[in-house]
Amino acid sequence: MGISALTSLATDLGMLGSFVAFVVAALLAALLLCLVFRVVVGYLPSYLHAIAVALLSLAVAAATVIVAGLILPSAPAGWLAWGAALLAGTGWVDYQLLASDGRRIGYRKALLVQLIFLGICLLAWMSFAASTAAISTV
């Protein structure tokens, strides 16, 4: 009986390794959010605020997938989680990541920032899942 690459990776890493991987992924996601914000708005925001926005989006998506998973099948629950992360993250981007003059950037620009950010995150996750599925043992 085969074991998937993700299962063997989780077994090999352990709790401390998984925590380190989570921290590194959160820091890279915040850096990506800063870069997307820079491209859309033209100003590099605070890195600490970007970490907070990335972690809030993750927390909202996780909570949504848990609650929606109790009611809906897994595919609609996943898409609902992405939608909730988009809306909550958009509000948080507008609230936390301010423009260079200290004002909010507006909901439209915040939505564009969050949409691009989540799109890149989705592509990164799909490439990671595809690469681990390709190397899994049968």
Salt bridges, closest charged atoms under 4 A:
ASP101 OD2 - ARG103 NE 3.13
